[in-house]
Amino acid sequence: LKKFKLQKNVSERIIAKDRFTLDELHNYFRVSKISMYMSSYEGLGMPMIESQLYGTPVITLDIPIIKELPSKGIFSIKKIEQNLFDSAVKKAINISDVKRNLIIEESINYVKMVRQHNSKIFKNFQKV
């Protein structure tokens, strides 16, 4: 975030921490307009899924995992550049309540699908 020029009074409304308790994290997702996942390390993208379960859109770098995640609430940027960041922020902040509900619905369906898939894998593993 230090690389970006932020609008007046925006920087004081940004919470940037390395670690959150689960309660803190979910509270922030619940009350935030957007969340940002600016790590180039791929991981599983769990913060992006959790954010979307609250209808909170995500701004992220264009990393491979986002092709596997629910997409209605993800605004990706290919590289860290001011104009790309500004465009993603405007799109994410200005989504409608209808779109937020679609983000939640898509994310819930994704989690259900992952649970079913993992359940099948676990059952097959038990047979071995």
N, C-alpha and C positions, 0 to 999 in steps of 0.2 A: 504493500500500500504506500510505502514511502516514495515509490517511483511515480506515483500519480499526483497530479494537481487536483485537489478536491475543492468543491464549492465551499463558499464561506459557511461556517457553522456545521459542516458535514463531519469533519474529522473528530469533533467532540462527541458525535453520536455513534462512532464506530468503536466496537469492542474487539480488540485483537489480543488473543491469548494463545499460548501454546497448549494449555491443558484446561479442560473444563470438567467439573463433576457431571454425571449424567443429568442430575436435576437442573444444574445451571444451563447445560446445553439445550435441554428440551424447553426450558423456560425462554431462552433466547430465540429458539426457532419459533415458538408460539407468538412472541411479540414483535419479531423483526419483519421489516418490509422485504429484505433480501438477505441471503447468506452468501458467503464467498468461500470457495475452496480453491486456493491459488497454489496448491502444491503440484509440482511436476512429477512427484512420486505417485504412481498409479494407485496402489492399494485396491480395496474393494469398492470404494466410493460410498461407504456407509453414511458419512455425514451428508452427502447429497441426497440419499434416499430418505434419511430421517428428516431433513429439512423439508422435503417435498411432502412428507406425510402430514405436515402442518400447513401445507399450502404455500410455503415460503419458497419463492424461486431462488435458484442458485446461479451465481456467476462463477465460472471455472475456466481453467485453461483447457484447451482442446486436447485431452488425453484419451488414450484408447478406451478406457473403461466406460466413458460416457455413451458410447455406442450401444452398450449393453443395458443401460439404465433407462427408467422412465424419462421421456424427453420433453414433455410439455412444460416443465418448469426449469429446464436447464438452458442457460445462455452462455455459450462457450466463446472464448476468444483464442485465436490461433497463437498470438504472442502478446507479450506485455507491451502494449502501446496505448497511449492516452486516448486516441480517437476510438479504438476498438473497445476499450474499457468504458468510456463515456456512453457509447451506443448501447452496450450490454446493460449498463445501469439504468438508462432511460427505459429500455424495453422491460426490464424486470420490475422496476418500480411502478410502471403504468399498467400492469396487467389488471384485468377486471376481477371482480369477485367470482364471476362465472368461471373464469379461467383458473382461479385459485381452487375452486371446487373440482375442476377437471384434473388439476395437478394432484389433489388428494386422492381422488378416485383412481387415477392411473397408478399412483404409488401403492395404494392398498392392493390393487390387483397384482402388481409386480411382487409384492411381499408374499401374497398368497401363492403365486406361481413358484417362487423360490422355495417356500415351505414344502409344497407338494413334491417338487423335484428332490429336495434334500431328504424327504421322507422315503421316497423310492430308493435313493442311493443307500440310505441307512438300512432299509430292509434287505437290499441285495448284499450289503456288507455283512449283515448278520448271518446270511446263508453260507458265507465262505468259511 
